[in-house]
């Protein structure tokens, strides 16, 4: 068994030498003359070193060279402290198993599965309710606080229980950990929209951002950065990102017609037949259903969902503001106020286009007739998305038909 002694650095080195660690560890071995060794290379403290403790006294110092500044690199100091603080168990303790990189929610669901399998099925079944609330209810988009989240989580659990055919009254209220699983879904659906917006913003239906390449010259990189910054400046000027041609706001009826908006709808809530707007169409329909009329009814896409998509596009565009793509977190404190203002502007446009409006002031007084442009646009989003989704869907395979004796008799 080796014996270790912790000594202050001043004992072994003169004051003029600055040491990175606060202490030096000396491995005491059978008497022998000290042998001078070069500094151990980084990452080799307890790895592949071939020094023998039978023949010499080894002075082991931290990974930094004695003459380098004492500030540790990120992620290094904790490892060093762990080594120095737990010396006695270094040889006897088994190696620690690497922690799983899976999401915390998956481990929690497995824990619930072990104790209550039925409850473990109901909780994930209610996640759709969380997503629907976040995407269609204004107050739930950036929901925060233990109380509101607890209410949402319990409603989601009841939704999942009814969906699977259980009576919600038979189950006890959710625990704090179970509520946190639903809280995580609030962030998950927002992250899903942000990821989709990143793809759309730089794609064919996006805004023309140019990605840099490893082989680009310095001149090309500078030119690319300048172009991307100009695009950001153009599309963020007075919400030009929603216009069909962001650089020309004078085109009639072009507001909210940028192809990126339609692309966002089709790669999120209308992505496939299992997507939310297909499975729960009533949640995304703002138009009142006429009594007894289901044929001529035109669904009107949710204004809240529309502005969540626009907000995600804003966040994706902001990631190019330096000239090159730099990821940014879709945080409540950064975008909640912008979402509120975007939604208010859209509601104002709904009202503006749904009744005659008299313009006065510096322009000649004139009356703007009814146009219902906002409502028509909302209807077109759903109509086009459903058409693009179902136009290539193959009809289901019919059941197998077999001719029998009755068919033979009729044919005699």
N, C-alpha and C positions, 0 to 999 in steps of 0.2 A: 504493500500500500504506500503510495507516495504521500509525502507530507508537504503542505504548502504554507508559505508565510507571506503575509501582506505587509509590505513596507512602504513608507512614503517615498516619493521619488527623490527628495532631497538627500536621502541617505546614500543613494547610489550614483547620482549625477550632480555635477556642479550646478549652481543657481543659474548660470548663463545658458544652460540648455533647457529649452522649453519642451516639456513632454505632453503628448496628447492625453494620455490617461491620467487619472488622479492618483493612481497607485501602480506599483509594479509587483508582479507575482514571481517568486523565486521557487523553483523546484529543488528541494533539498535532496541530495543523493549521497552515496558513499564518498568519503573524502577523496578529492582529486583536484588537481590544479585547474583553475578556470581556463576555458578555451574560448578564444574570441571567435564569434560567428558573425556573419553578415546579417543585416536585418531580415526577418522573415518576410517573404513576399505576401501581398494582400491575399486573403482568402486561404492561407495555408497554416493557420494557427494550430488546428487540430486535424488537419487533413493528411496530405501525403508527405509530410516532413520525415526525413530519415535520420534526424539527430538521435543519438543514443544517450539515455540518461545514466547509463552505467559508467560511462567514461568521462563525463564532464558535467559541469553545472550549467544549466540552460537558463538564461534570462529571457523570459517571455514577456513581451510588451504588446500593447494593443496594435491594431493593424496599421496605424499611421506612423510615418517616420518621425523620429524624435524632433526633427527640426521643422516639421510642418505645423501650420496653425492648429490650434486645439479644437476648433469647431468640427464636430463630426458630420459626416455626410448623412443624408436622409436615409433612415432605416437601419443605420449602422449602430448607433449608440444603444438602442434597446437590446440588440443582440449581444453587444459587449457587456452591458450591465448584467444580462442574464447569465453569461459565462462567469463573470467575476463574483456574482452574488450566490451562485449555486455550485461552488467548487466541490464540496464534499460529496455531492451526488453525481458528479460528472462521469465517474467510471461505473457506477452501479446501476444507474437508472437506465431503463430501456429507451431506445429512441422514440420520440413522440410521433404519433400518427398524424399525418398531414390532414388538416381540417378540410372538410368537404367544401367545394366552391358552389354547391347548389344553394338556391335561394332559401332564406330562413323559413318562408312559408311552406315549402315542400316538407321540411323536417317537422314542422308543427302539425301538418296534416297527417303525417305518418304517426306522430305521437297520438293524435286523436283517434286514428284508425285502430290503434292497439287497445284503446279503452272503450270506444263507442263507434263501431263501424258505420252505423246509420247516420250519426251526427257528422262523421267524416265525409259522407256522400252529400249531405244537405248543404254544408257550408260552401263547397265549390259550385254547387248548382245555383247558389244565390249570387255569385259574382256577376252574372249578367245584369242583375238588378242594379248593382253598384255602377257598372259601366253605363247603363241606360240613364241613370240619374245624373251622372257626371256629364253626359253628352247632351241631355235634353232639358235639364233644369238649371236655370241660371245660378241659383244659390249653391248648387252642388259641384260646380266645375272646379272650384278651388276650396272645397270644404276643409275646414280645419277645426280643431278643438275636440277634446275628449267627449263632451256631451253630444254634439251633432253627429260625430262619427259613430257613437254608440247607438244612436237612434237609427242611423242609416244601416248599420251592421245588423241590428235586430230585424229591421224590415226586410233586408236581403235574405236573412235566414228564413223568415216566414215565407218569402217568395220561393226560395228553393225547396222548402218543405212541401208547399202546395204543388209545385211543379213535379215533384217526385211522388205525389199522392199521399203525403203524410199530413197529420193534423198538427199545426204549429203549437197548439195549446198543450200538447203532450210532452213538450221538451222544456227544459230549464233555460233561463236566460243565458246569453252568451257570456263567456268569461272575457277578461281584458285581453288575453292572448288571442282569443278568437276574433275579437273586435279588431285587433291589429292586423289580422289576415285580410279583413275587408278594407282597412285603411290602406294597406299596400296596393290593393286593386285600384284605388283612386289614382295613385301615382303611375300604376302600370298602364292604364288606358291613356293617360296624358303622354306617357313616354312612347306609346304606340303611335300616336298622332305625330309626335315630334320626329320619330324615325321615318315615318311616311313622308313628312314634309321635307326632310333632308333629301330624300330620293327624288321627289317631284321638283323641288326648287332647282336642281341642277340637271334635270332630265329634259326630254324633248318638249314637254308641256310647261317647262319652268321659265326661268328668267335669263338663261344664257350664261351662267357662271362657267368659268374655265378652270379646270383643275391643273395644277402644276405637275410636271413629270420630273423624274430623277435626272433625265438626260437634258433638261432645259438649261440653256445658258443663262448667265446672269442678266443679260439684256432681255431675254424672253421672260424670265421670272418677273422682272420689273414691269414689263409691258402687260403681263397677265394680271399682276396685282393692281395696276392702274385701271385696267378694264373692269375688274371685279368691284373695285371701290366705286367706280362711276355707276355701275349697275345698282349697287346698294343705295347710292345717293338718289338715283332716279326713282326707284320703286318705293322708297320710304318717304318720299316727298308727298305729304298730304294723302297718304294711303293710296298711292298710285299703283300698288301691287294688285289691287282688285280690278283695275281697268283692263279691258281687253288688250289695249296697247298702252302700257304704262307711260310711254313717252308722249302720248297724244291723248289728253283727257277730253278733247272737244268732240270726239266721235259720239254721235247720238246713241243712247241706249247701251253704251259699252261698260257702264259701271257694274261691278261684280260679274263680269263676263270673261275674266282671264281664264284660260284653259287649265291653269294650275288648280283652280277651285274645283272644277269638275273632276279632275284627276284625283284630287284628295278624296272626294266622295267615293270614287270608284275603287280606290285601293285601301279603304278603311271600312266603312259601314256597308258598302255594296261590293265587297271584294269577291264573295262567292255566295252560294245559296245558304250557307250557314252563318253569314254575317248578320250583325244586329239589326240593320234596317230591313233585312229580308225576313228574319225570324219574328221581329216585333215591329211591323210597319206602323202600327198606331202610335207608337212612341215618337216617331219621327214625322208625324203628320200634324201640321198646325191648322189645316183647313177643317172646319166643322162638317161632319158628314150629314148630308141632307137626309131628312126623315124618309126612310124606305127607298132611298135612291143610292144604289151601290154601283150602278153602271156608268153614269156620267161623272161620278166623283173623281176629281183630280187631286191626289195627295200633294200637300204643300210642305216642302222640306223644312225641317226645324231650323229656326233662325239661330237658336243657341248652338246647335251642332255646326251650322255654317260658320259661325264666328269662332268656334273652337278651331276649325280647320284654318281659317284666316290667321288666327293667332299663332298657330303652329307654323304657318308659312312665314310669318313675321320673325319668329324665333330662328327659323332655318336661314332666313336671309341675313339676320344679324351675325350669324356665324361667319359670313364672308366679308364683314366690314373692314377687316385688316388687309384685305386683298387676297388672302388665302384662307382656306377653310380651317376654322378653329372651333372645336366643339364647345357648346354652352349648355348649361343645365336649364331645363324648362321649369323655372321656379315661380312660386306664387308671388313672392315679393317683387319680382321683376315684371310680371305680366298680368297680374290681377286687374290693376287699374286700366291697362290698355284694353283688356277684354271687355270691361264694363263700358268703356267709351266706344269701342267698335260695335257692341251690341246696341247701344243707345242710338248710334248713327244709323244702323240698319233699321231699327224700329221707326226712327224719324222718316226714313225714306219710304217705308211701308205706308205711313200716314200721308206723306207728301204725294205719293202717286195714287192714292186711293180716294182722293177728293179734289175738286177744283181748287187751285191755289192761286191767289192774287199776289203778284210780285210788285212791290213798290220800292221807291228809293231812287238810286242814281240811274237805274235802267228805266226805259219806258214802262209805264204800268200796263201789265198784261195778265191775262188769266191762263194758267196752265191747265189744260183739260185732264180728265181722268186718263190714266195710262196703265195703272196696276202693274208697273214694270217690276216692282219688288216681288209681288205675288206670282207673276208669270215666271219670273226667274226661279223662284222656289219650286214651282211646279215642274219647270223644265229640268232641274237637277235630278229630281226623282224619276221623271219619265225617261230621260236619257240614260241614267245609270241602270235602271231596270232593263231597258232595251239592250244596252251593251252587255249586261250580265246574261240575259236569257236568249239572246239571238243565236248563240252557238251551242246552247244546251241540247243535248241529244234526248229525244223522247224516251221515256222509260221502256225497257224491254217488256213486251206483253207476256202474259202467262202462257205456259205451254198448253197447246190445244191438241187433244187426241180424239180421233174419230172412234166411235163406239158402235154397238149393235143397233142403237136407235137411229144413228145416221145411216147405217147400212140398210135398215128396213125402209127408211124414207126414200132411198135411192133405188129400191127394187122396181 
